[in-house]
Amino acid sequence: MYICNDCPRKCNKERKALADNGKGFCNMGQNPVIARADLHFWEEPPISAQNGSGTIFFSGCNLQCIFCQNEKISRGKFGKEITIDELKNVYKDLIDKGAHNINLVTPSHFVDAIIKSLDEKLSVPVVYNCGGYESIESLEKLDGKIDIYIPDLKYFYDSLAMCYSKAPDYFNIATKAIKEMYRQTGNYIINDNGVMEKGVIIRHLILPGQLHNTKRIIDWVKNNFNPGEILFSLMSQFTPIPSCNIDSLNRRLTQEEYNEIEDYLYNSGIEDGFMQELSSASEEYVPPFNLGEKIP
């Protein structure tokens, strides 16, 4: 019996085989379920680099944000259930294609399977690409197996986190998790070919109408990390989805909002990182999920 408390939700539910309906907030069973595995060129430059990132999109999510562009897999129970040995073969196939890294996207609820799949060190860095809502206990189990962490830092305000992700403790949990990630990896390293070898990239998506939230996140990053320690990636690609019924999230960022945050970031003094152009907001950032079918 597998009773899951792997993420901060602490559901304490038995996660059976997916065919028997996964339990808990993530709605997944114990075995990994993936919706796409391929080279991906839309990550930050040192992650995608020249050959692409070997990206594996896991189905289900421990946040299920109401504005998620990947809602088809985060909430829609779409994907293909695989074994740990099959997951290892996915790693091998992507490395054979020339992937600069193995990029595990939304992996938090499959952390037990991921640890088992990484019992042998891979020939490329392993990236843990998550929503930031991570348990310290699970992260400690990953110590030594993950080379690069890419956590989101979505919300400063508990009210936003509750409204958009039903996670009122998000900021407290995510900031502690990010500090543990940095403890494990140390300062970021990018090699002479422009490829990241280890470190932390903190991502933040600017939400329309929530500029104060973004400014407080920038402040936190500035006040907690020194130059050369982490990379900060500020994203402007927010794209409304039809299923979201909150009026403030039914539009993209305005040019004025973008300019205000660009100025705030510049004045913060943070220099290590990236900021997307406003034109990045597009449905093209939603990958074509092509493995499996919707699971009953």
C-alpha positions in Angstrom: 0.0 0.0 0.0 1.4 3.4 -1.0 0.1 6.2 1.3 1.2 9.5 -0.1 2.5 12.5 1.8 5.1 13.5 -0.7 4.1 17.1 -1.3 2.9 19.8 1.2 -0.7 18.9 0.7 -0.1 15.8 2.9 -3.2 14.1 1.5 -2.4 10.9 3.4 -4.2 9.0 0.7 -3.6 5.6 -0.9 -2.6 6.2 -4.5 -3.5 3.0 -6.3 -3.0 2.2 -9.9 -4.3 4.8 -12.2 -6.9 2.4 -13.7 -8.4 2.2 -10.2 -8.4 6.1 -10.1 -5.6 7.9 -8.4 -6.4 9.5 -5.1 -5.2 12.7 -3.5 -5.1 16.3 -4.8 -3.0 15.3 -7.9 -5.6 12.7 -9.1 -2.8 10.3 -10.1 -1.8 6.8 -9.1 1.6 5.6 -8.0 3.1 4.9 -11.4 4.4 7.8 -13.6 2.0 9.2 -16.2 3.5 11.2 -19.0 1.9 13.3 -21.7 4.9 14.2 -23.8 8.6 13.4 -24.1 10.7 15.1 -26.7 13.4 17.8 -27.3 12.1 21.1 -26.2 13.4 24.5 -27.4 11.3 26.9 -25.5 13.1 26.8 -22.1 15.6 29.4 -20.9 18.7 29.7 -23.3 21.1 27.7 -21.1 18.5 24.9 -20.7 17.4 24.5 -24.3 20.8 25.7 -25.8 21.5 24.4 -29.3 20.2 20.8 -29.2 17.1 21.2 -27.0 16.1 20.1 -23.5 15.0 16.4 -23.1 11.7 17.3 -21.6 9.2 14.9 -20.0 5.8 16.4 -19.2 4.2 14.5 -16.3 0.4 14.4 -16.0 -1.4 15.6 -12.9 -0.2 18.4 -10.6 -0.1 19.3 -6.9 -1.2 22.9 -7.6 -3.6 22.8 -10.6 -3.6 26.6 -11.0 -6.9 27.8 -12.5 -5.0 29.7 -15.3 -2.7 26.8 -16.2 -1.8 26.7 -19.9 -1.2 23.0 -19.6 -4.6 22.3 -18.1 -5.2 19.3 -20.4 -2.6 17.4 -18.5 -2.5 19.1 -15.1 -6.2 18.7 -14.5 -7.5 16.7 -17.4 -6.1 13.3 -16.5 -4.5 12.9 -20.0 -1.4 10.8 -20.6 0.2 7.4 -20.7 1.0 5.3 -17.6 4.5 3.8 -17.6 6.8 1.8 -15.4 10.0 3.0 -13.9 12.0 0.9 -16.4 10.1 2.5 -19.2 10.9 5.9 -17.7 14.6 5.1 -17.8 14.3 4.2 -21.4 12.7 7.6 -22.1 15.7 9.2 -20.6 18.0 7.1 -22.8 16.1 7.9 -26.0 16.2 11.6 -25.3 19.9 11.5 -24.5 20.5 9.6 -27.8 18.7 12.4 -29.6 21.3 14.8 -28.3 19.4 16.4 -25.4 21.5 18.7 -23.2 19.6 17.5 -20.1 16.7 15.5 -18.8 14.0 17.9 -17.9 11.3 16.6 -15.5 8.3 18.9 -15.7 5.7 18.9 -12.9 7.4 15.9 -11.2 6.4 16.5 -7.5 3.7 13.9 -7.2 5.9 11.2 -8.8 9.0 11.9 -6.7 9.2 8.3 -5.4 9.3 6.9 -8.9 11.8 9.5 -10.1 14.2 8.7 -7.3 14.1 5.0 -8.3 14.5 5.9 -12.0 17.7 7.8 -11.2 19.4 5.0 -9.3 22.2 5.3 -11.9 23.7 8.7 -12.7 22.9 10.0 -16.2 25.4 11.3 -18.7 23.6 14.7 -18.8 22.3 17.0 -16.0 18.9 16.2 -14.5 16.5 19.2 -14.3 13.6 19.3 -11.7 11.1 21.7 -13.2 8.3 22.3 -10.7 5.7 24.7 -9.4 7.7 25.5 -6.2 5.2 23.8 -3.9 7.6 21.2 -2.6 8.1 19.4 0.7 11.6 19.6 2.2 11.5 15.9 3.1 11.0 15.0 -0.6 13.7 17.4 -1.7 16.2 15.9 0.7 15.5 12.5 -0.8 16.5 14.0 -4.2 19.8 15.4 -2.9 22.6 14.3 -5.2 20.2 13.2 -8.0 19.2 16.6 -9.3 21.7 19.0 -10.9 19.4 21.9 -11.8 16.2 23.0 -10.1 13.7 25.3 -11.9 11.0 26.2 -9.4 8.3 28.7 -9.9 7.8 31.3 -7.3 4.2 32.2 -8.2 2.7 34.1 -5.3 3.8 36.4 -2.6 0.3 37.0 -1.3 -1.5 34.1 0.5 -4.9 35.4 -0.8 -3.8 35.0 -4.4 -2.3 31.5 -3.7 -5.6 30.4 -2.2 -7.8 31.9 -4.9 -5.7 30.6 -7.9 -4.2 27.4 -6.5 -5.9 26.5 -3.2 -2.5 26.7 -1.5 -2.7 29.5 1.1 0.7 28.5 2.5 2.4 28.7 -0.9 4.9 31.5 -0.3 6.2 30.1 3.0 6.5 26.6 1.5 8.0 27.7 -1.8 10.7 30.0 -0.4 11.9 27.4 2.1 12.0 24.8 -0.8 14.0 27.2 -3.0 16.6 27.7 -0.3 16.9 23.9 0.1 17.3 23.6 -3.7 20.1 26.2 -3.6 21.7 24.4 -0.7 21.9 21.3 -2.8 23.3 22.8 -6.0 25.2 25.8 -4.9 26.0 28.6 -7.4 24.8 28.2 -10.9 27.4 27.0 -13.6 27.0 27.6 -17.3 29.8 26.0 -19.4 31.7 27.6 -22.3 29.1 26.2 -24.7 26.3 28.2 -23.0 24.8 25.1 -21.4 23.8 25.1 -17.7 25.4 22.3 -15.7 24.1 23.0 -12.2 22.2 25.5 -10.2 18.8 27.1 -9.6 16.6 29.1 -12.0 13.7 30.8 -10.2 10.8 31.4 -12.5 8.0 33.9 -12.0 5.0 34.5 -14.3 3.6 38.0 -14.3 -0.1 37.9 -13.9 -2.3 40.6 -15.4 -3.5 43.1 -12.8 -1.2 41.7 -10.1 1.9 43.8 -10.5 2.3 44.2 -6.7 2.6 40.4 -6.4 5.4 40.4 -9.0 7.2 43.3 -7.3 7.3 41.6 -4.0 8.6 38.4 -5.6 11.4 40.5 -7.2 12.2 42.0 -3.8 12.4 38.6 -2.2 14.8 37.3 -4.8 16.9 40.4 -4.5 17.1 40.3 -0.7 17.8 36.6 -0.5 20.4 35.9 -3.2 23.6 37.6 -4.2 24.9 38.0 -7.8 26.3 34.8 -9.2 24.2 32.5 -7.0 20.9 31.9 -8.8 19.2 32.9 -12.1 15.9 34.7 -12.2 13.5 34.2 -15.1 10.7 36.7 -15.4 8.0 35.4 -17.8 5.4 37.5 -19.6 3.8 34.7 -21.6 0.5 34.6 -19.7 -2.2 33.5 -22.1 -5.9 33.3 -21.0 -7.6 29.9 -21.1 -11.3 29.5 -21.8 -12.0 27.5 -18.6 -10.9 30.3 -16.3 -13.8 32.3 -15.1 -11.9 35.1 -13.2 -12.3 38.3 -15.1 -8.9 39.7 -14.2 -7.3 36.6 -15.8 -9.2 36.8 -19.1 -6.7 39.1 -20.8 -3.0 39.3 -21.5 -0.5 41.7 -20.0 -0.7 45.3 -21.4 2.4 47.0 -22.7 2.1 49.4 -19.8 2.1 46.6 -17.2 5.1 45.0 -19.0 7.0 48.3 -19.0 6.4 48.9 -15.3 7.7 45.5 -14.3 10.7 45.8 -16.7 11.6 49.1 -15.0 11.2 47.6 -11.5 13.4 44.6 -12.4 16.1 46.9 -13.8 16.0 49.1 -10.8 16.2 46.1 -8.4 19.8 45.4 -9.5 19.1 41.8 -10.4 21.3 41.0 -13.4 21.6 37.2 -13.5 18.6 36.0 -15.5 16.1 36.5 -18.2 13.0 38.5 -19.1 10.7 37.4 -21.9 9.5 39.9 -24.5 5.8 40.7 -24.3 5.3 39.1 -27.7 6.1 35.8 -26.0 2.5 35.6 -24.9 1.0 33.0 -27.3 -0.7 29.7 -27.5 2.4 28.5 -29.2 3.9 28.0 -25.7 1.4 25.1 -25.1 3.2 21.9 -26.2 1.4 19.4 -28.3 0.6 16.6 -25.7 0.7 13.5 -27.8 1.1 10.5 -25.5 -1.9 8.5 -24.5 -5.6 9.5 -24.3 -7.8 11.1 -21.6 -8.0 8.7 -18.7 -11.5 8.0 -17.3 
